[in-house]
């Protein structure tokens, strides 16, 4: 035997369903595309705005530099000239003249904010600009040499407004991406429902067939991809229905063919049984007893097969009439011959209860359950009729070994006697159809059956038939 591999580490998360995976795929794809589009839009917009702002600042600083150079050449008041420039623009001018102190209009903008690299470039006679951070705010510093290189003019232009604009744009793009992702996820959920609807119909059809509606078929479709699935499913359902019908007809035909000679045989055995005392010896009488028992068992098997074939053919119908349920249960228990009859307990709320039900099938249910208790549980010890909301429970308890949990569904299958009986010892009198017929009769009434442990904790089994209440 190959060694079994073991996996260490935390357990893997449960696999998502197909609909959830389609929805997640749509949402993830939309999120990635939205993020890509938002990032591209923000980057292109930022580059465009920065270029426009730098170009405008460059044009403005050249004009202001000419104005200041004119003031220097005409020996005008330079501070007044710089204040005039400051008044016309939002820039903060700085003027440096060889051999003199720098002239600064705004005290917060000192000469130390000018980077040395920018200063060396401008002092070398070349106009330049540099984006720097001053006081935590982005600023563009432009320098222009004037007056034949004897002076340098700088302007400090704030980019704070531009940064605010870009931050607002980023927030808007992020919100749009979130909304687009939600819309993509919603669209994926809607599409997944439409896409998986045919598979859901297949599941419903399969469930209907499993429930006995063998004529269930899928509707045709124009979709070439789904048409193959629909055709294959309908072909499978048709083949299954024909196979079950063929098996049912075979069982019914065989049972009918056996019934006539069996009745003749039973009549012959009855005649022999009536003269049992005239037989010469005990072996002959024992052989007659065995033959009488086998014929009875054979008759029961044929009757059960005929009943089962009617259920399979779908021709079993309820013959409803008004039935006093407590009295019917007591009569069925009395009619079932037993050396130690069980106690019958009727819920006080159900005393005198009259329901509309098929009397023959209810009697057959009780007789089969009592016979099952005789065969496998040492005889029934208690029969109870209990109220359970809108339904009534008919329970038959025995003191046998009980039914193992793994056998509690299989025991209602046809011919499950033996393995289906689990630990319960069989006397050999049953044919393996009694509990299957109980389940069919209950299902025809709209009820169900199951087996469980006895509620008092004692050893044994409790077979329960739940029937909906249809009061007369």
Secondary structure as GFF3:
##gff-version 3
##sequence-region A 1 472
A	DSSP	alpha_helix	18	73	.	.	.	ID=ss1
A	DSSP	alpha_helix	78	88	.	.	.	ID=ss2
A	DSSP	beta_strand	92	97	.	.	.	ID=ss3
A	DSSP	beta_strand	103	104	.	.	.	ID=ss4
A	DSSP	three_ten_helix	111	113	.	.	.	ID=ss5
A	DSSP	alpha_helix	116	123	.	.	.	ID=ss6
A	DSSP	beta_strand	128	134	.	.	.	ID=ss7
A	DSSP	beta_strand	137	146	.	.	.	ID=ss8
A	DSSP	beta_strand	151	158	.	.	.	ID=ss9
A	DSSP	alpha_helix	160	210	.	.	.	ID=ss10
A	DSSP	alpha_helix	224	274	.	.	.	ID=ss11
A	DSSP	three_ten_helix	276	278	.	.	.	ID=ss12
A	DSSP	alpha_helix	282	313	.	.	.	ID=ss13
A	DSSP	beta_strand	320	324	.	.	.	ID=ss14
A	DSSP	alpha_helix	325	335	.	.	.	ID=ss15
A	DSSP	beta_strand	343	346	.	.	.	ID=ss16
A	DSSP	three_ten_helix	348	350	.	.	.	ID=ss17
A	DSSP	beta_strand	354	358	.	.	.	ID=ss18
A	DSSP	alpha_helix	359	376	.	.	.	ID=ss19
A	DSSP	beta_strand	380	388	.	.	.	ID=ss20
A	DSSP	beta_strand	391	398	.	.	.	ID=ss21
A	DSSP	three_ten_helix	405	407	.	.	.	ID=ss22
A	DSSP	three_ten_helix	410	412	.	.	.	ID=ss23
A	DSSP	alpha_helix	434	444	.	.	.	ID=ss24
A	DSSP	beta_strand	448	453	.	.	.	ID=ss25
A	DSSP	beta_strand	461	468	.	.	.	ID=ss26
###
